[in-house]
Amino acid sequence: MELLVDPPKKKVVGITNVVHPSIHDVNLLSEARAEGLELNFEQFGLDLYLDGLIEKPWGRECRIYADLFYDVWKLDILPGQSTSMHCHPRKETVLLCLEGTAKFHSLAETRILEALDFVHIRKGAFHSTENIGDSVLKLVEIETPRNKFDLVRAKDKYGRQGRLYETQTLDHKIGEINQIDFLGDAKIRSTGISNKYRFGVKGGMDIICRPDRNLIFAVSLGIKNVFTHDIQVFQAGTMSMSMLEPDNLYFTIAHNL
């Protein structure tokens, strides 16, 4: 099996780049399994510390949206720091860049990510993100199915290879994460740590009929996308409104001006 990377496309709708697992990813995950790989499942009603601000050696991250199927996190990676070379064997991931410049590494290649770039990482594809800029790299990570503990670290400059997800939170005041009235199994944090961005859930008709000039991204929360492993990302300014489904719900990211 060879690594398949879809060529870059115009940022109208969908995924600019897709990283598929190769035989190298298969072999690395097989090695981890032979060495006693441990994989856990998130227990939604018990692992509530995940709603706090999670301390990372490269910076910090916090959950900004979650329902039964989707999980969305905001990451702040400090200059010169990087995530581990890791994979998620059981979930699809899309990484959105809001600010900064990153080197995105897979086992086969390295590419540059800048503001408004995004990449779809198929389950099992090892990857790492490095901040090569002078300011904090701000990313949003969308995952399905929801399971924060679906993590295999192969290499890590902080010595975390083979370890499970962090359990330490930072004593830092961040906005509350609250239940969504019209979506009983979902919760959302309306702003991030810096308050520069606001997050919401809107219907497609609402986005179409009441356009928001500060909108950056809209991400489909449709059930059919869960079945097809297709996390749909629409980029404001270039998105085609005809591609939004009026009755569908979307997670939205906007400038908080």
C-alpha positions in Angstrom: 0.0 0.0 0.0 1.5 3.3 -1.1 0.9 6.7 0.6 -1.8 8.5 -1.3 -1.9 12.3 -0.9 -4.7 14.2 -2.7 -3.3 17.2 -4.6 -4.1 20.7 -3.2 -7.3 22.1 -4.5 -8.9 25.6 -4.5 -10.3 26.3 -1.0 -14.0 26.2 -1.9 -15.4 23.3 0.1 -14.1 20.1 1.6 -10.5 19.1 2.3 -7.5 20.8 0.8 -5.2 17.8 1.5 -5.9 14.3 2.6 -3.3 12.1 4.3 -3.9 8.4 4.0 -2.1 5.7 6.0 0.7 3.8 4.1 2.4 0.5 4.8 4.8 2.4 6.9 2.0 3.5 9.2 0.7 0.0 9.3 4.2 -1.3 10.3 4.7 1.3 13.0 1.3 0.6 14.6 2.0 -3.1 14.4 5.3 -2.5 16.3 3.5 -0.5 18.9 1.0 -3.3 19.4 3.7 -5.9 19.7 5.3 -3.8 22.4 2.1 -3.8 24.5 0.0 -1.0 23.0 -2.8 0.2 25.3 -5.9 2.0 23.9 -8.7 3.3 26.1 -12.2 4.6 25.5 -13.4 8.0 26.8 -16.3 7.6 29.2 -18.4 10.7 28.5 -20.0 11.0 31.9 -16.9 10.2 33.9 -13.8 11.8 32.2 -15.1 15.3 32.9 -11.6 16.7 33.5 -11.3 16.7 29.6 -13.6 19.8 29.8 -10.8 21.7 31.5 -7.6 23.3 30.1 -5.2 20.4 29.4 -1.5 21.0 30.0 0.9 20.0 27.2 4.7 20.2 27.1 4.2 22.1 23.8 1.5 24.4 25.1 -2.2 23.7 25.9 -5.4 22.6 24.5 -9.1 22.7 25.4 -12.3 21.2 24.2 -14.6 23.7 22.5 -17.4 21.3 21.3 -18.5 17.8 21.8 -21.5 15.6 21.0 -22.0 11.9 20.7 -20.1 11.7 17.4 -17.9 14.8 17.0 -15.2 16.3 19.2 -13.6 19.7 18.6 -10.5 21.0 20.3 -8.5 24.3 20.3 -4.7 23.9 20.4 -2.1 26.5 21.2 1.4 25.4 20.2 4.3 27.5 21.4 7.1 28.7 19.0 9.7 25.9 18.4 7.5 23.2 20.0 5.7 20.3 18.3 3.2 17.5 19.0 4.4 13.9 19.1 4.5 11.7 16.0 1.2 10.0 16.7 -1.8 8.5 15.1 -5.5 7.8 15.9 -6.3 4.3 14.8 -10.0 4.6 15.2 -11.0 8.2 14.3 -10.8 10.6 11.5 -9.2 14.0 12.1 -9.2 17.4 10.4 -6.7 20.0 11.5 -7.6 23.7 10.8 -4.9 26.5 11.1 -6.3 29.8 12.5 -3.0 31.6 13.1 0.7 31.0 12.6 2.9 28.8 10.5 3.4 25.1 10.9 5.3 22.2 9.5 2.9 19.3 9.2 4.8 16.0 9.2 3.6 12.5 8.1 5.8 9.5 7.8 6.3 10.2 4.1 6.4 14.0 3.7 6.4 17.5 5.2 4.1 20.3 4.2 3.6 23.9 5.4 0.3 25.0 7.0 -0.7 28.6 7.3 -3.8 30.5 8.3 -6.9 29.1 6.7 -5.2 25.9 5.5 -6.6 22.6 6.7 -5.7 18.9 6.3 -7.8 15.7 6.6 -5.9 12.9 8.4 -7.3 9.5 7.9 -7.4 7.0 10.8 -4.1 5.3 11.4 -1.9 7.9 9.6 0.9 9.1 11.9 1.5 12.8 12.0 3.1 15.6 13.9 2.6 19.4 13.9 5.5 21.8 14.5 5.3 25.5 15.2 8.0 27.1 13.0 6.8 30.7 13.5 7.6 33.4 16.1 4.1 33.4 17.6 1.7 30.9 19.1 0.3 28.5 16.5 -3.5 28.3 16.9 -5.2 25.2 15.5 -8.6 23.6 15.7 -8.9 19.9 15.6 -12.1 18.1 14.6 -12.4 14.4 15.3 -15.0 11.7 14.7 -15.9 9.4 16.4 -15.4 11.1 19.7 -12.7 9.4 21.8 -9.9 11.6 23.2 -8.0 8.5 24.4 -7.7 7.1 20.8 -4.0 7.9 20.7 -0.7 6.1 19.8 2.5 8.0 20.3 5.4 6.6 18.3 8.0 9.4 18.8 8.1 12.3 21.2 10.8 14.8 22.1 9.3 15.2 25.5 9.6 11.5 26.3 5.9 10.6 26.0 6.2 7.9 23.4 4.0 5.0 24.3 2.2 6.9 27.0 -1.5 7.5 27.4 -3.3 10.9 27.0 -2.5 13.5 29.7 -4.4 13.8 33.0 -3.1 17.1 34.2 -5.2 20.3 33.8 -4.0 23.9 34.2 -5.4 26.2 36.8 -6.4 28.8 34.3 -9.8 30.4 34.0 -11.5 29.7 30.7 -15.1 30.1 29.5 -17.6 27.5 30.7 -18.6 24.6 28.5 -22.4 24.5 28.4 -25.1 22.2 27.1 -26.8 23.2 23.9 -30.5 23.6 24.5 -31.6 22.4 21.1 -29.1 19.6 20.9 -29.3 17.7 24.1 -26.2 15.5 23.7 -23.9 18.4 22.8 -21.9 20.9 24.7 -20.0 24.0 23.6 -17.5 26.6 24.8 -18.4 29.8 23.1 -15.0 31.4 23.2 -11.4 30.2 23.6 -8.7 31.2 26.0 -7.7 34.4 24.3 -11.3 35.4 23.4 -10.2 36.1 19.9 -12.6 33.6 18.4 -16.2 32.6 19.0 -17.7 29.2 18.4 -21.3 28.2 17.7 -23.7 25.8 16.2 -26.0 27.0 13.5 -28.4 25.6 11.0 -27.5 25.8 7.3 -30.5 28.0 6.6 -29.4 30.4 9.3 -25.9 30.7 7.8 -27.4 31.2 4.3 -30.0 33.8 5.3 -28.1 35.6 8.0 -24.5 35.8 6.8 -21.8 36.6 9.3 -18.9 38.7 7.9 -16.7 37.4 10.7 -17.2 33.8 9.9 -14.0 31.8 9.2 -15.1 28.1 9.0 -18.3 26.0 9.1 -18.0 22.3 9.8 -20.8 19.9 9.1 -22.2 18.0 12.1 -24.2 15.7 9.9 -24.7 12.1 10.8 -24.2 10.9 7.3 -20.7 12.3 7.4 -20.0 10.2 10.4 -21.0 7.1 8.4 -18.8 8.1 5.4 -15.8 9.3 7.5 -16.0 12.6 5.6 -15.6 15.7 7.8 -16.9 18.5 5.6 -15.2 21.9 6.1 -16.6 25.0 4.4 -14.4 28.1 4.3 -16.0 31.5 4.6 -15.4 33.9 1.8 -14.9 31.1 -0.7 -17.7 28.7 0.4 -20.5 28.1 -2.0 -23.8 28.6 -0.2 -25.5 26.2 -2.4 -23.4 23.4 -0.9 -24.7 24.0 2.6 -27.7 21.9 3.5 -30.4 24.1 5.0 -31.6 21.5 7.5 -28.1 20.4 8.6 -26.3 21.7 11.7 -22.8 23.2 11.4 -20.1 24.0 14.0 -18.9 27.6 13.2 -15.7 29.4 13.9 -15.7 33.2 13.7 -13.5 36.2 14.7 -14.8 37.6 18.0 -14.9 41.3 17.0 
